[in-house]
């Protein structure tokens, strides 16, 4: 939820926290998610993928 004055606005995103020992492990998790075909890279944000209900569709952002 994002607060805008006294009004709360729900954002459409998924946030996922994963405890890893190294950046190579982070890259491996991200790569495996992409390999499922259900996620696509965000070209501008390293920790963000997009969940796609259908291939080629930009869906809900997933922040890792």
N, C-alpha and C positions, 0 to 999 in steps of 0.2 A: 504494500500500500504506500502510496505517495501522498504526503500531506500538502495540500494547497490551501493555506489559511486554515479555515475551520472545516474544509471539505476534504474527505479522503477519496482518492482516486485509485482504483485497482489497476495495476499494470499487468500485462499479459506476458509473463516470462516465468521461466523455471530457474531456480538457483539450486546448485548442487555442490556440496562441500565434500571433498575426498582428501583424506590424509595420505600423502605420498612422501617418499624419502628423497626424490630428486626430480628435476625438470625432465630428464629422459623418461621417467615413469609417467609423468603428466602427458608428455607427447604420445606415449604408447596408449594410454587410456583414450585420449582424443582420437588417435588414429583408428583404434578398434571401434569406437562409436561411429566414425565416418564409414568404416568398412561395412557396417550393417546396412547401409543404404538409407537409413532413417534420419541421418544427420548430415548437414552440409556446413562447410567452413564459412565463417564471417571474415571477409577479407580485411577488415580494419581493426578487429579486436581479437587479440590472441586467445583469450579465455572464453570466447563465445562461439557456440555452434548454433545452428538452426534445426529444430526438429521439423521434419517434413512428413506430412501424412501421405503425400504422393511425390514421387521423384520429380525434381525440377521446381517444386513449389516451395517458396520461402515461407516457413511456418513460424512456430513459436520459438523465441530465443531461449537458449540454454546457456546459462553462465556457470562455468566450472570453477 
